Amino acid sequence: MNYYERIQRAIRYMEGRLDSSIKLEDVAREAYMSLSNFYRMFFSLVGYRAKEYIRLRRMSKAIEDIERRKDTILNIAIKYGYGNHTSFTKAFKRIIGVTPSEFRKQGLTWEFQEIDILDKYYSKENEEFMELYPDIKVLKEIKPMRVAYYCYYGKNPELKAFETMSNWMSENKIDIESEKIRIFGFNNPGPSNYKDIEYGYEVCVTISNDIEVIDPLVKTKIMPGGLYAVCGVKNLVIDGEGKAIIDAWKRLKSWLEVSKYEYGEHQCMEEHLKFDDEYNYIDGMDIYMPIKLKGTYQK
């Protein structure tokens, strides 16, 4: 299960409990994520913070009940977690702009629909090989991303590159949750054979246009987007021999042989998913294989 699917699982869990108590610790557990990483990935992929999403969806469901005149406004307020009429009215006016009574009298309408992450990010081509490769998904084309990056060449380049980027994020007080940060990495250059112990690894941190980077080591660039197949890495061992990553790549290549795609010229990537409070990478990886339709030209 990759992280798109984990966040979708979290949304389904929320949706089934909009009229009851929802603890975000339970939602994160349902998505097999730590709370801090759940906050970050939910905001990054959904575009709303988890609490905000719940609040807007509950308001939307409350409005459905108001429009259908299913109950009194007080009972509807209590159903969706508001302790009294006053707190519901304040929240309603803040979000909608009018009170519930005015909304009902004027025959207004407002809706905040459930967000479907799989529909938002997945290409429709996924249905073709769902049974053989249920863990591999084709994403809709990824847009170019502005990143801060550092590339290290030598022994254990992943550790060195992450150390530099972790220090930079810490020193610049980069909030990986509120900034919708995503962290990618790739070999640059990769080892020429499996015996090579010295090669390059680049770590890229997505940043907004208003973040200025002034650092002797960390630079900025625009990473081109493109079409990707994504696969979650199972049984990943941090600082291990990399067998789980190799297995995921083998599976992607097997899928590629029977699909209508071929390997693309844009950058392959590993998205690193779980970090502690000190910005250290601790677990979780999705692999992004660049693809294009067979027989198509790619700049």
C-alpha positions as a Python dict, from the first residue, in 0.01 Angstrom:
ca = {
    (1, 'M'): (0, 0, 0),
    (2, 'N'): (159, 329, -110),
    (3, 'Y'): (99, 662, 62),
    (4, 'Y'): (-172, 778, -177),
    (5, 'E'): (-370, 468, -78),
    (6, 'R'): (-294, 518, 291),
    (7, 'I'): (-433, 872, 285),
    (8, 'Q'): (-739, 747, 94),
    (9, 'R'): (-786, 485, 365),
    (10, 'A'): (-771, 764, 626),
    (11, 'I'): (-1033, 966, 438),
    (12, 'R'): (-1268, 666, 425),
    (13, 'Y'): (-1222, 619, 800),
    (14, 'M'): (-1310, 986, 861),
    (15, 'E'): (-1609, 974, 629),
    (16, 'G'): (-1761, 686, 821),
    (17, 'R'): (-1741, 879, 1148),
    (18, 'L'): (-1844, 1236, 1063),
    (19, 'D'): (-2140, 1213, 1301),
    (20, 'S'): (-1931, 1074, 1589),
    (21, 'S'): (-1604, 1147, 1767),
    (22, 'I'): (-1288, 1129, 1554),
    (23, 'K'): (-943, 1108, 1713),
    (24, 'L'): (-666, 1188, 1468),
    (25, 'E'): (-441, 938, 1645),
    (26, 'D'): (-690, 669, 1540),
    (27, 'V'): (-703, 804, 1184),
    (28, 'A'): (-322, 795, 1158),
    (29, 'R'): (-320, 441, 1294),
    (30, 'E'): (-578, 339, 1034),
    (31, 'A'): (-342, 474, 767),
    (32, 'Y'): (-43, 289, 920),
    (33, 'M'): (136, 618, 986),
    (34, 'S'): (275, 814, 1278),
    (35, 'L'): (66, 1117, 1368),
    (36, 'S'): (326, 1372, 1257),
    (37, 'N'): (377, 1205, 918),
    (38, 'F'): (3, 1165, 874),
    (39, 'Y'): (-41, 1542, 928),
    (40, 'R'): (229, 1617, 668),
    (41, 'M'): (121, 1375, 398),
    (42, 'F'): (-251, 1451, 440),
    (43, 'F'): (-193, 1825, 399),
    (44, 'S'): (44, 1769, 106),
    (45, 'L'): (-185, 1534, -89),
    (46, 'V'): (-532, 1657, 10),
    (47, 'G'): (-462, 2031, 26),
    (48, 'Y'): (-642, 2072, 358),
    (49, 'R'): (-525, 1996, 710),
    (50, 'A'): (-695, 1691, 857),
    (51, 'K'): (-893, 1887, 1119),
    (52, 'E'): (-1002, 2139, 857),
    (53, 'Y'): (-1115, 1860, 623),
    (54, 'I'): (-1324, 1703, 899),
    (55, 'R'): (-1474, 2041, 993),
    (56, 'L'): (-1571, 2125, 633),
    (57, 'R'): (-1712, 1779, 562),
    (58, 'R'): (-1919, 1787, 881),
    (59, 'M'): (-2052, 2128, 786),
    (60, 'S'): (-2139, 2000, 439),
    (61, 'K'): (-2326, 1703, 587),
    (62, 'A'): (-2504, 1933, 834),
    (63, 'I'): (-2616, 2153, 544),
    (64, 'E'): (-2754, 1846, 364),
    (65, 'D'): (-2966, 1779, 672),
    (66, 'I'): (-3075, 2144, 693),
    (67, 'E'): (-3174, 2151, 325),
    (68, 'R'): (-3377, 1832, 366),
    (69, 'R'): (-3530, 1967, 688),
    (70, 'K'): (-3446, 1636, 851),
    (71, 'D'): (-3431, 1780, 1204),
    (72, 'T'): (-3407, 2095, 1411),
    (73, 'I'): (-3090, 2300, 1370),
    (74, 'L'): (-2998, 2226, 1733),
    (75, 'N'): (-3019, 1850, 1683),
    (76, 'I'): (-2822, 1875, 1359),
    (77, 'A'): (-2556, 2080, 1539),
    (78, 'I'): (-2522, 1819, 1814),
    (79, 'K'): (-2514, 1536, 1558),
    (80, 'Y'): (-2204, 1683, 1394),
    (81, 'G'): (-2009, 1755, 1708),
    (82, 'Y'): (-2118, 2102, 1815),
    (83, 'G'): (-2207, 2127, 2180),
    (84, 'N'): (-2479, 2387, 2140),
    (85, 'H'): (-2669, 2608, 1896),
    (86, 'T'): (-2441, 2908, 1955),
    (87, 'S'): (-2112, 2733, 1868),
    (88, 'F'): (-2270, 2581, 1556),
    (89, 'T'): (-2410, 2916, 1443),
    (90, 'K'): (-2070, 3086, 1486),
    (91, 'A'): (-1892, 2814, 1290),
    (92, 'F'): (-2164, 2814, 1025),
    (93, 'K'): (-2142, 3191, 973),
    (94, 'R'): (-1761, 3182, 965),
    (95, 'I'): (-1760, 2918, 690),
    (96, 'I'): (-2075, 3001, 492),
    (97, 'G'): (-2119, 3373, 563),
    (98, 'V'): (-2476, 3360, 699),
    (99, 'T'): (-2650, 3197, 995),
    (100, 'P'): (-2821, 2856, 958),
    (101, 'S'): (-3165, 3018, 986),
    (102, 'E'): (-3085, 3271, 712),
    (103, 'F'): (-2941, 2992, 499),
    (104, 'R'): (-3263, 2790, 529),
    (105, 'K'): (-3491, 3093, 473),
    (106, 'Q'): (-3304, 3211, 162),
    (107, 'G'): (-3289, 2863, 9),
    (108, 'L'): (-2911, 2884, -28),
    (109, 'T'): (-2683, 2593, -109),
    (110, 'W'): (-2324, 2505, -17),
    (111, 'E'): (-2121, 2187, -48),
    (112, 'F'): (-1775, 2056, 35),
    (113, 'Q'): (-1742, 1720, -136),
    (114, 'E'): (-1552, 1416, -16),
    (115, 'I'): (-1204, 1418, -169),
    (116, 'D'): (-1102, 1105, -357),
    (117, 'I'): (-722, 1089, -356),
    (118, 'L'): (-711, 799, -601),
    (119, 'D'): (-926, 988, -851),
    (120, 'K'): (-721, 1304, -795),
    (121, 'Y'): (-381, 1147, -856),
    (122, 'Y'): (-427, 815, -1036),
    (123, 'S'): (-455, 768, -1408),
    (124, 'K'): (-748, 560, -1534),
    (125, 'E'): (-496, 320, -1688),
    (126, 'N'): (-456, 147, -1351),
    (127, 'E'): (-752, -84, -1409),
    (128, 'E'): (-569, -278, -1680),
    (129, 'F'): (-326, -472, -1455),
    (130, 'M'): (-494, -444, -1115),
    (131, 'E'): (-500, -821, -1053),
    (132, 'L'): (-140, -893, -1152),
    (133, 'Y'): (14, -578, -1004),
    (134, 'P'): (-225, -432, -744),
    (135, 'D'): (63, -245, -575),
    (136, 'I'): (168, -51, -887),
    (137, 'K'): (-26, 257, -993),
    (138, 'V'): (11, 503, -1280),
    (139, 'L'): (-17, 860, -1155),
    (140, 'K'): (-162, 1151, -1343),
    (141, 'E'): (120, 1366, -1477),
    (142, 'I'): (319, 1530, -1198),
    (143, 'K'): (377, 1903, -1239),
    (144, 'P'): (727, 2055, -1213),
    (145, 'M'): (836, 2119, -853),
    (146, 'R'): (1066, 2383, -705),
    (147, 'V'): (1313, 2212, -473),
    (148, 'A'): (1606, 2280, -246),
    (149, 'Y'): (1865, 2009, -302),
    (150, 'Y'): (2208, 1874, -213),
    (151, 'C'): (2405, 1601, -389),
    (152, 'Y'): (2687, 1408, -222),
    (153, 'Y'): (2935, 1179, -397),
    (154, 'G'): (3129, 917, -201),
    (155, 'K'): (3065, 631, 39),
    (156, 'N'): (2719, 615, 201),
    (157, 'P'): (2598, 911, -6),
    (158, 'E'): (2235, 876, 108),
    (159, 'L'): (2333, 933, 471),
    (160, 'K'): (2557, 1229, 388),
    (161, 'A'): (2301, 1395, 160),
    (162, 'F'): (2022, 1350, 416),
    (163, 'E'): (2243, 1483, 694),
    (164, 'T'): (2310, 1804, 501),
    (165, 'M'): (1945, 1856, 407),
    (166, 'S'): (1824, 1774, 760),
    (167, 'N'): (2063, 2033, 903),
    (168, 'W'): (1947, 2289, 647),
    (169, 'M'): (1579, 2231, 729),
    (170, 'S'): (1649, 2252, 1101),
    (171, 'E'): (1860, 2569, 1075),
    (172, 'N'): (1599, 2738, 855),
    (173, 'K'): (1308, 2618, 1071),
    (174, 'I'): (1135, 2453, 775),
    (175, 'D'): (801, 2316, 895),
    (176, 'I'): (751, 1996, 696),
    (177, 'E'): (380, 1992, 787),
    (178, 'S'): (265, 2349, 725),
    (179, 'E'): (486, 2391, 416),
    (180, 'K'): (341, 2077, 250),
    (181, 'I'): (697, 1948, 225),
    (182, 'R'): (772, 1635, 22),
    (183, 'I'): (1118, 1481, 14),
    (184, 'F'): (1261, 1293, -285),
    (185, 'G'): (1596, 1137, -360),
    (186, 'F'): (1781, 959, -640),
    (187, 'N'): (2125, 835, -739),
    (188, 'N'): (2331, 1106, -914),
    (189, 'P'): (2539, 952, -1060),
    (190, 'G'): (2443, 595, -978),
    (191, 'P'): (2691, 313, -924),
    (192, 'S'): (2820, 159, -1247),
    (193, 'N'): (2785, -189, -1097),
    (194, 'Y'): (2668, -350, -773),
    (195, 'K'): (3026, -361, -635),
    (196, 'D'): (3067, 17, -641),
    (197, 'I'): (3074, 166, -291),
    (198, 'E'): (3121, 524, -411),
    (199, 'Y'): (2845, 697, -607),
    (200, 'G'): (2626, 1005, -581),
    (201, 'Y'): (2292, 1064, -414),
    (202, 'E'): (2077, 1376, -434),
    (203, 'V'): (1809, 1472, -182),
    (204, 'C'): (1543, 1722, -292),
    (205, 'V'): (1299, 1903, -63),
    (206, 'T'): (997, 2070, -224),
    (207, 'I'): (970, 2438, -132),
    (208, 'S'): (736, 2725, -216),
    (209, 'N'): (842, 3019, -432),
    (210, 'D'): (870, 3253, -134),
    (211, 'I'): (1144, 3050, 38),
    (212, 'E'): (1487, 3199, -32),
    (213, 'V'): (1781, 2961, -13),
    (214, 'I'): (2120, 3112, 76),
    (215, 'D'): (2355, 2830, 165),
    (216, 'P'): (2705, 2722, 53),
    (217, 'L'): (2587, 2363, -4),
    (218, 'V'): (2211, 2365, -61),
    (219, 'K'): (2087, 2505, -393),
    (220, 'T'): (1751, 2538, -570),
    (221, 'K'): (1616, 2423, -905),
    (222, 'I'): (1296, 2322, -1080),
    (223, 'M'): (1252, 1946, -1104),
    (224, 'P'): (1064, 1857, -1422),
    (225, 'G'): (744, 1662, -1371),
    (226, 'G'): (618, 1383, -1590),
    (227, 'L'): (428, 1057, -1600),
    (228, 'Y'): (518, 801, -1333),
    (229, 'A'): (434, 453, -1212),
    (230, 'V'): (457, 436, -833),
    (231, 'C'): (518, 137, -606),
    (232, 'G'): (552, 123, -228),
    (233, 'V'): (863, -45, -87),
    (234, 'K'): (779, -336, 144),
    (235, 'N'): (1000, -451, 434),
    (236, 'L'): (1234, -154, 402),
    (237, 'V'): (1536, -168, 634),
    (238, 'I'): (1693, 175, 692),
    (239, 'D'): (2073, 154, 649),
    (240, 'G'): (2022, -202, 524),
    (241, 'E'): (2154, -363, 207),
    (242, 'G'): (1873, -224, -6),
    (243, 'K'): (1716, -558, -103),
    (244, 'A'): (1360, -425, -53),
    (245, 'I'): (1429, -136, -290),
    (246, 'I'): (1580, -369, -550),
    (247, 'D'): (1275, -597, -523),
    (248, 'A'): (1040, -303, -580),
    (249, 'W'): (1237, -196, -889),
    (250, 'K'): (1227, -553, -1026),
    (251, 'R'): (850, -556, -984),
    (252, 'L'): (814, -222, -1160),
    (253, 'K'): (1027, -346, -1451),
    (254, 'S'): (820, -665, -1479),
    (255, 'W'): (504, -454, -1491),
    (256, 'L'): (661, -228, -1753),
    (257, 'E'): (726, -520, -1989),
    (258, 'V'): (356, -610, -2012),
    (259, 'S'): (214, -257, -1994),
    (260, 'K'): (160, -13, -2278),
    (261, 'Y'): (439, 207, -2140),
    (262, 'E'): (813, 222, -2173),
    (263, 'Y'): (1081, 379, -1958),
    (264, 'G'): (1075, 759, -1974),
    (265, 'E'): (1369, 997, -1997),
    (266, 'H'): (1270, 1211, -1696),
    (267, 'Q'): (1409, 1155, -1348),
    (268, 'C'): (1337, 839, -1151),
    (269, 'M'): (1276, 918, -781),
    (270, 'E'): (1236, 773, -434),
    (271, 'E'): (994, 959, -208),
    (272, 'H'): (1104, 938, 156),
    (273, 'L'): (804, 947, 383),
    (274, 'K'): (864, 928, 759),
    (275, 'F'): (1080, 1174, 951),
    (276, 'D'): (1127, 1242, 1321),
    (277, 'D'): (1113, 1582, 1491),
    (278, 'E'): (1482, 1636, 1414),
    (279, 'Y'): (1421, 1593, 1038),
    (280, 'N'): (1592, 1253, 1033),
    (281, 'Y'): (1458, 1001, 783),
    (282, 'I'): (1328, 697, 971),
    (283, 'D'): (1105, 486, 744),
    (284, 'G'): (873, 459, 443),
    (285, 'M'): (946, 486, 73),
    (286, 'D'): (756, 501, -256),
    (287, 'I'): (948, 448, -581),
    (288, 'Y'): (860, 657, -887),
    (289, 'M'): (954, 506, -1221),
    (290, 'P'): (940, 751, -1514),
    (291, 'I'): (723, 621, -1798),
    (292, 'K'): (583, 723, -2135),
    (293, 'L'): (346, 561, -2381),
    (294, 'K'): (529, 322, -2612),
    (295, 'G'): (635, 482, -2936),
    (296, 'T'): (598, 843, -2815),
    (297, 'Y'): (870, 1106, -2835),
    (298, 'Q'): (972, 1274, -2511),
    (299, 'K'): (1176, 1594, -2487),
}
